[in-house]
Amino acid sequence: MKVTITPKPLAGVITPPPSKSQSHRFIIAAALAEGESIIQNVARSQDIEATLRCMAELGAGVRWEGETLVLKGVGADFRSAERKLALPQMDCGESGSTLRFLIPIAVAVRGGGVFTGQGRLMERPQKPYFDMFDEKGIFYERTDNALTVQGRLSSGIWALPGDVSSQFFTGLLYALPLMEGESYLKSTTSLQSSSYLDMTAVALAASGVEVEPMAGHGFLIKGGQRYAPIHARVETDWSQAGFWFAAMALGNLVDVTGLEQNSAQGDRVMGDHFRRLSWHEDVEIDVSDCPDLVPPLAAIATARVGQTTRLVNAARLRMKESDRLASVREELCKLGAQVEEGPDSLTIVGTERLRGGTVDAHNDHRIAMMLAITATRCVEPVTICGAESVRKSYPNFWEDYVRLGGELNWAE
């Protein structure tokens, strides 16, 4: 669908939705436990629905009570894969977290699974898993539309490169405690996005599962553990809050509330970056630990008149819902911004005003939200094609936008 935004200032108080990253992690822990768990403040985004769908396929019971999830877990342990059930069919939608988290979990619980997805999901690299599976004797077969994995997970030493994605580590941190013996999960390179592993550790601890960080970028994981039911409340999402911080930086009178300042979410650095981008000087930001913040940071950079902003160490953004470095550059330039794209970076020089026009979200929720916020400082209307893509992570984004004073017209 297309939405046309008539540029107007936004104003009011906004509480962003619950953290998608934390919701994934609590849901998986609860689904592996024996007994009933209650998770409050969960948004029914497409990515969260994908994880719930997959956990139900593994045998978990799922019930919604408003914004509260009640999950009956499968009671997973080291014998789970011996139950001789058919391989689960795991429809991961477009959720990269769901796919990468659940590959080793499905092997641990059901001896494998058949994974499918939509959009660019099945193009995303899984080589770190494949290299380990080759070493451990776990079968995998990848086709254009599906990934089949089958075998037995074992305790022992598991080595992963840490500069690809922390999602591989999270998947194994959930699965290896279920093995009978002790495991050591180590990173063969410096570990990027380590803050996401902090969130994983919070969810594991809530379920009574122990993983011990070790010197040298690794984790010692005791075997034979079982997940306990949890009662948790999901925090407000710092990643989504980034777009409303961008709105403030672009001159909109928006007040963002409900954020936990001591959160384990790595994207809490948005507050620091927001303040830094208020400086009247050129700024370089290393986004290796907060790649999801690149679109709102880019939106802010367009308004730093005469100042240069460089967002660096962002190569992983090329394998998101879109090639996000290319999408940010292409669409902001259509609006009149000055953006240059490097192999792993964006360089943005702020301009007085943006003109507006027709842009494309590239089926990428974060591109759609970036363009909506940037539209507030355009001199002409902005038409965003694929505006419905926000449902992936922030289903009520457009309702919130209108509530703050945004003027929208929808068309097929």
Phi, psi and omega in degrees: 000157178251142171234134176253124182256123171273115187303124176213150176292144175262149180205143177136182182261135182225133171251114180298167182289172177297154182296121177293318182297317180289324179299312176310311188291317177296318181299314182295316178300316180296321182290336179274346184284166172257116183117188188258132178245153178234123179238118183264157175063061179245130177269138182273061176282166181297324180293319179292321176299325179296314179296318178298319179300317181289321179292326174295322178295330175282351175118001180283150173264136185233128177219132177266138169230087188067239177262017178250136177256133172246118183241132172258115187283169184270352181064049185291143172209188187290350177265357189303318184289352181271004186283355172059036175271160178297152178300132179291148177260108191254100177273106186267005181058234176245021187268107177295323178299315181302312183297308185288325177295319193271348179302303179289331179295317178297323177295318181293323188267325185230008181077014178136194180181166175248116187253131176232164180200180182236171179059227181266009189303312186286355174275345185293140186293137176237017187305321178304320175293315185298320179298319179291321180295322175301317181291323186266357179077029178262128183285140170213148178217126183247128173243184181298326189242357185207155172234122176253129178233135181209136178157197181239127173283148181225157174284168180134207182263127177237125183242133182225146169289136183268359185256015178258296178196137176290347181299327178295319178295317181300315180304315181286329177295332174281322188277318188294329176298340180280348181286161187287327183248179181284146179230154173236117178256115185238153177260130181275352177225177174299142188269117176268162179054037182296337179297331177293329176288334173298319177295320177300316180298324178297315181293319178297316180298323178298335179262007179077017180262132185255126169231132187252115176298138181241152176299141181092023173065063177203179181223134171264127188235114178290139180274173176069022180274158176229145180278134176264151177301151182236154169235112187217158174237129183284135179287162171295145190274115176292330179298313180287328177300333180306325181289326179282330169298320177298320178301317178299315182297333180272008173100004179276141184273066183254136178245116183266126184235170172086006184272140177270114185291332180259027183297153171282351180294126180296332183285004172298344177293354178303323179298318178293317180294323177302314180292320182295324181284357174275351178289145179268066178200163177294143185226140172239131182236126174277115185256017183299332180259001180214054186298332181292346181275354183302313180300311178293326177296322177295321178299316178299318184299329180296338184262000180274079192303122178077355180258149180256133176241128175245127176251114192240165182060050186240022186300330183295343179292346179289344181244037174266202179303330169227174166287094195292332175294314179293320182294316179300310180300309186300313187282323176294324177295326176300328180276354179106008178282162176252102185228130174244140183251129173251178180304324179222031186205165169230138175239123188234129175251123184293146181235162183300309181216164172247152190271328187101188180132195181258130183227170184232134180280351179058032183055035185233114184304319184285331174291318179300316181290322176302314182293324179296318179290317180298330181300337183293343178246018174273156181266346178233163179302153178240124176255122181253116175276137182080030183294340180291350183297344179298341181298340181299323184227338187219076187302330184260018184302312185290326175297317178295321180299315179293319181299331178274003176110003179292145180248116186237147170228127186258149176210155177289000000 
